């Protein structure tokens, strides 16, 4: 069983209001230096959120969302502290998460 953790917000927030590209690039470089396999994905329009019975405000239902999914719970918790305006959660899967 795989435990996945995620942070999600509107695509506008991730792509235009926060330096998410820089954060993920720095994280990738850190993993490379530590010889650790990358265990996170940035996903546009994540369909898994609806399947988790996640409460999305009525005003947010027409927005496009994005998510960062990871096997590393601490990374997602750090993102929540760093980005503030994201929601976090987790789910279990018997298979490896495929972001497409």
C-alpha positions as a Markdown table, in Angstrom:
| # | Residue | x | y | z |
|---|---|---|---|---|
| 1 | Unk | 0.0 | 0.0 | 0.0 |
| 2 | Unk | 1.3 | 3.4 | -1.0 |
| 3 | Unk | 0.5 | 6.5 | 1.1 |
| 4 | Unk | 0.3 | 9.7 | -1.0 |
| 5 | Unk | 0.1 | 13.2 | 0.4 |
| 6 | Unk | -1.0 | 16.2 | -1.6 |
| 7 | Unk | -1.3 | 20.0 | -1.6 |
| 8 | Unk | -3.9 | 21.5 | -3.9 |
| 9 | Unk | -5.0 | 25.0 | -4.9 |
| 10 | Unk | -6.2 | 26.8 | -7.9 |
| 11 | Unk | -4.0 | 26.7 | -11.0 |
| 12 | Unk | -3.9 | 30.5 | -10.9 |
| 13 | Unk | -2.5 | 30.4 | -7.4 |
| 14 | Unk | 0.2 | 27.8 | -8.3 |
| 15 | Unk | 1.2 | 29.2 | -11.7 |
| 16 | Unk | 0.8 | 33.0 | -11.3 |
| 17 | Unk | 0.9 | 33.9 | -7.6 |
| 18 | Unk | 3.5 | 31.7 | -6.1 |
| 19 | Unk | 7.0 | 30.7 | -7.3 |
| 20 | Unk | 6.1 | 27.0 | -7.5 |
| 21 | Unk | 8.4 | 26.4 | -10.5 |
| 22 | Unk | 11.4 | 27.6 | -8.4 |
| 23 | Unk | 10.3 | 25.6 | -5.4 |
| 24 | Unk | 10.0 | 22.4 | -7.3 |
| 25 | Unk | 13.2 | 23.0 | -9.3 |
| 26 | Unk | 15.1 | 23.5 | -6.0 |
| 27 | Unk | 13.5 | 20.4 | -4.5 |
| 28 | Unk | 14.5 | 18.4 | -7.6 |
| 29 | Unk | 18.1 | 19.6 | -7.4 |
| 30 | Unk | 18.2 | 18.7 | -3.7 |
| 31 | Unk | 17.0 | 15.1 | -4.5 |
| 32 | Unk | 19.6 | 14.9 | -7.2 |
| 33 | Unk | 22.4 | 15.9 | -4.9 |
| 34 | Unk | 21.2 | 13.4 | -2.3 |
| 35 | Unk | 20.8 | 10.7 | -5.0 |
| 36 | Unk | 17.2 | 10.3 | -4.0 |
| 37 | Unk | 14.5 | 9.4 | -6.6 |
| 38 | Unk | 12.0 | 12.2 | -7.2 |
| 39 | Unk | 8.8 | 11.2 | -5.4 |
| 40 | Unk | 6.6 | 14.2 | -6.2 |
| 41 | Unk | 4.5 | 15.3 | -9.2 |
| 42 | Unk | 2.8 | 18.6 | -10.2 |
| 43 | Unk | -0.6 | 17.8 | -11.7 |
| 44 | Unk | -3.0 | 20.1 | -13.5 |
| 45 | Unk | -6.7 | 19.3 | -13.1 |
| 46 | Unk | -6.3 | 16.4 | -10.6 |
| 47 | Unk | -9.3 | 14.2 | -10.8 |
| 48 | Unk | -8.5 | 12.3 | -7.6 |
| 49 | Unk | -9.7 | 15.2 | -5.5 |
| 50 | Unk | -13.4 | 14.7 | -6.4 |
| 51 | Unk | -13.1 | 11.0 | -5.6 |
| 52 | Unk | -11.8 | 11.7 | -2.1 |
| 53 | Unk | -15.0 | 13.5 | -1.0 |
| 54 | Unk | -13.0 | 16.6 | -0.5 |
| 55 | Unk | -15.0 | 19.7 | 0.3 |
| 56 | Unk | -14.6 | 22.4 | -2.3 |
| 57 | Unk | -16.4 | 25.7 | -1.7 |
| 58 | Unk | -19.2 | 26.5 | -4.1 |
| 59 | Unk | -17.3 | 29.5 | -5.3 |
| 60 | Unk | -14.3 | 27.3 | -6.2 |
| 61 | Unk | -16.2 | 24.7 | -8.2 |
| 62 | Unk | -15.7 | 26.5 | -11.5 |
| 63 | Unk | -11.9 | 26.9 | -11.0 |
| 64 | Unk | -9.2 | 24.8 | -12.5 |
| 65 | Unk | -7.1 | 23.2 | -9.7 |
| 66 | Unk | -3.6 | 21.9 | -9.5 |
| 67 | Unk | -1.9 | 19.6 | -7.0 |
| 68 | Unk | 1.5 | 18.5 | -5.8 |
| 69 | Unk | 1.4 | 14.9 | -4.9 |
| 70 | Unk | 4.2 | 13.2 | -3.0 |
| 71 | Unk | 5.2 | 10.2 | -1.0 |
| 72 | Unk | 6.9 | 12.5 | 1.5 |
| 73 | Unk | 4.4 | 13.8 | 4.1 |
| 74 | Unk | 6.9 | 16.2 | 5.5 |
| 75 | Unk | 7.4 | 17.9 | 2.1 |
| 76 | Unk | 3.7 | 18.4 | 1.8 |
| 77 | Unk | 3.5 | 19.8 | 5.3 |
| 78 | Unk | 6.4 | 22.1 | 4.5 |
| 79 | Unk | 4.6 | 23.3 | 1.4 |
| 80 | Unk | 1.5 | 24.1 | 3.5 |
| 81 | Unk | 3.7 | 26.3 | 5.8 |
| 82 | Unk | 5.5 | 27.9 | 2.8 |
| 83 | Unk | 2.5 | 28.5 | 0.6 |
| 84 | Unk | -0.3 | 29.0 | 3.3 |
| 85 | Unk | -3.2 | 29.2 | 0.8 |
| 86 | Unk | -3.2 | 25.5 | -0.1 |
| 87 | Unk | -5.3 | 22.6 | 1.2 |
| 88 | Unk | -3.5 | 19.4 | 2.1 |
| 89 | Unk | -4.7 | 15.8 | 2.4 |
| 90 | Unk | -3.7 | 12.2 | 1.8 |
| 91 | Unk | -4.9 | 9.0 | 0.2 |
| 92 | Unk | -3.8 | 5.4 | 0.0 |
| 93 | Unk | -3.4 | 3.3 | -3.2 |
| 94 | Unk | -2.4 | -0.2 | -3.9 |
| 95 | Unk | -0.6 | 0.9 | -7.0 |
| 96 | Unk | 1.9 | 3.5 | -7.9 |
| 97 | Unk | 0.3 | 6.8 | -8.6 |
| 98 | Unk | 0.4 | 7.8 | -12.3 |
| 99 | Unk | -0.2 | 11.5 | -12.7 |
| 100 | Unk | -1.8 | 11.2 | -16.1 |
